[in-house]
Each structure stands twice: as C-alpha cells, then as structure tokens.
Amino acid sequence: MRELTTDDAPASIGPFSQGIETDGTIYVSGQGPIDPETGDVVSQDVREQTRQTLANVEAVLRAGGASLDDVVKATVFVNDMRYYDEVNEVYGELLSSPYPARSAVEVVKLPVDIKVEIEVVAEA
C-alpha cells in the first residue's frame, strides 16, 4: 500500500490520506471545491465547485500516475439533488466514455460548507 499525496489538491482535514494505491488500484478520498493554494471554497456556483472538485480528484490521480480516464467508479455527494443536472453537465465534460460506474447521493451536510464532494476508484 502506498499513500498518494500532492500539493496540487487540498490537504486532508482529518486522519485520512488524499489517496491510496494498492495492487494496481487507486482510491481517492472525497475531494471538494477547495483551492489548494488558498484553502478557500472556489465559488458558490455548483458548476464551478464541480470543476474544482474534479481538478482536485485528478491531481491526486496524477500523484499515482493516473488520470480521470482511468476512473472506474465514482461517488458524488451533493447537499441538494436540485444540483444534479448541473453537476452532471460538468462531470460529462471532464470524464469520457465509457463513463465510470457511479452513485450520486444527497447528503444533509458535508464536512465543509460546500455543495459537492466526489470520491473515485481508478486503475493505476
């Protein structure tokens, strides 16, 4: 097992790694729309939040030698399902066919005041 870490994604806010690579699989912890340089939420617009979230996911994947094209499973957490279509719009722009298997879940609250968080599993 190898820890993946990068300054190009926000530091973890608890006792967990940004990502782990083991046996040819990369597990990226939930990423949100945090600017890794400032530590601030990038915007209140859910499209911009989704774009930054996926940029952070991709940064962790790059630390493991992978990219968004290598994602096989994604879980999307949104704080309100009314954002589902907007999240899908950006998600569909940044990921490519064949799209990963995916779940989308509405949650009451996320650890930081954000609208979207995404975690992925990818091939290394």
N, C-alpha and C positions, 0 to 999 in steps of 0.2 A: 504494500500500500504506500502510495506517495501523495503527500499533500501538495496541492496546487495553490500558488499564491501569486498575486500580481498587484502592483501599484496602480494599474490601469482600471481596476474595479474597486469599489469601496471596501474598506477593511470590515471584517466580521464584527458584529456588535454583541457577540456572545461566545460561548465556548464551542465553536464550530469552525470548520475550515471553509474557505471560499469554494474549494473543490477538492476532490479526491480522485486519483487514478488508481485503479487496481484491475489486474487481469484484462487489460485492453478496454476497459470501460471507464468513462469519466462521469462523475456525479458532481453537478454544480449546485451548491446551496442556493436557496432563494435569493434572487437579486432584485433590487428595486431601482427606482429612478433617481439615484443619488449620484451627483457629480463626484467622481473620485478625487478630484483636485481640491474642491471646496468643502465637501461633506454635506452640501445642501441639496434639497429636493430641486430638480431642474425646472419644474413648472407645475401648475395646477391643471394643465391640459393633459387629458389621459393619453392622447396620441403621442405627445412629446415624452410623457412618462414611459410609455411602452417602448418607444425608440431608445431611450437611455437605458432602460432595464435590459433590453436585448443587447445593447452595446456592452453593458457590464457582464452579461452572460458570456458574450463572445470573447471578452478579454480573459475571463477565467478559462474558457475552452482553449484559447491560444496558448496560455501557460502550460497546457497539457498537449500542445501540438495538434489541436483540432480546431474546427470552426463550426458555425451554425449548420453547415451542410452535413455534419456528422451527427447531428442530434437525432435520436431515435424515439425519445419520449419527452414530453414537456408537460408541466403542470402550471396552469395560470391561475393565480388568485386575484380576484378583483373585489373591491369593497362595495360594489354595486353592479348588478348584472345589466343595468342600463348602459354600461360602458362596453358591453360585449362586442358589439359591431365595430366600434372604434378601435378596440384592441385587435380584433381580427384583421382589420384593414392594414394596420402597421405590421402585424405578425406575418400576414400573407406577402407583404412587400419584402421582408427581410429573410424569410425562410423559403426554401424552394421545394418543388415537387421531386420525389414523393415526400409529402409533408410528414413530420413525425406523428406518432400516436400522441394524443393529447387529452387532458382533462382540463376543465375550467370550473372553478369553484368560487362561489360568492362567500366572502368571509365578513364577519362583523367588524373585525379590526385587524390591522397589521401592526407589526412591532414599531413602525414609524408611521407618521401621518402621510400615507401615500395611497394611491388608488389601485396600483397593480404591483404584483410580485411574480416572478417566474423562476422556476427551477427546472433543470433539464438533466437527462441522461444521454450520453453520447458515446460513440465508438472512438477509441483513442487512435 
